[in-house]
Amino acid sequence: MGTASAVVVVAVLLVVLRWDDANKLAAALSALAGLAAVGVGIWAALPGSSSPGQVGVSRTGRAVAERGGTANTGVLGRAASAGDIQVDQTGDAEASGGGTANTGVHLD
């Protein structure tokens, strides 16, 4: 909503102002937008401490693994990146022949 409002205000200003003033305003706004774009690009490229999100798993199905295979119908992930994980009403897990099956949460 804020972006749309800003676009409308700038459009009205460019229509209302004289050509020379509108030209100067457009050049200044373009320079500011370019600087903002570079800043956002640099900020996005920096390694940050992204906060883990929320993961929810509910009513999962059955996981069956055989002959050393792996089956999962829940959440697989790394413990370091795990955020808020909610698991509810998971299905059955069945493994045979050295396999692993998971219907809940498996964190490394």
N, C-alpha and C positions, 0 to 999 in steps of 0.2 A: 504494500500500500504506500509505503514511504517513497519507493522508487517511482511509482506512477505519479505521485504528487509532485515530486521533484521534476519529472519530465514535463508535466503540464505547466508548472511555474516557469521553467526555462523556455518552453515553447511560446508562452504568452509574452515573456520578456523580449524574446527575439522578434516577435511580430510587432510589438508596441514600440520598441526602440528604433531610433534612426539607424540607417545602414552602418555608419561608422561605429556607433556605439554597440550595435548588435554584433558586428564583426569582432570588436575587441572583447566583448563578453564571451563569444563563442571560442575565441582563441584561449582565453584564460580558463574557461571550463574544460576545454580539451586538454590543456596542460595539467590541470588538477586531476582529471580523470586518468590520464596517463601515469602520473605519479602514484595515484591510488592503486592502479592495476599492478605496477611494479612492486609496490609494498605488499600487496596481497600475494603476489607470486613468490616473493622472498619469504614471507611468513609461512606459506604453505610448504615450502621446500625445507624449512628448518625442522630438525628432529625435535619433536615436542613430547611432552608427557601427556599423551592422549589418555583421557580417562576411559576406562572400560565401560562398555554399555551394559544394558540389561538384556538377558537372554531368558526366554521362557519356553519350556517344552511341556506339552500336555497331551495326554492320550496317545502316546506313541504305540506303534504296532509291535509286532513280534520280531525279535532279532535271532537269526539262526546262523551259526557258523560251523563249518565242518572242515576237516583235514587242514588244520593250521590257518584257516581263513579268519577274517574279521568281519563282524556285522555290527552295525550301529543304527539305532533309531532315536538316539538322544543327542547329547552334546559332546563333541570331542574338542579339546583345546589344550592350551598351555596354562598352567596354574598362575604364571606371572601375569598373563593378560586377562585372567578371568575377572569379570565384574560381578554383578548381581545375577546369580543363576537361580531360577525357580523351576523345579521339576515336579510334576503332578500326574498321578495316574499313569505310570509308565507301563509298558507291555512286558511280555515274558522274554527272557533271554535264555537261549539254549546253545551250548557249544559242545562239540565233540571232536575227537581226533586232534586235540591240541589247538583248536580254534578259540577265539575270544568273541563274546557277544556282549553288547551293552545296550540298554534301553534307558539309561539315566544319564549320568554325567561321568565322563572319563577325562581327567586332567593329567597331563604329563608333568 
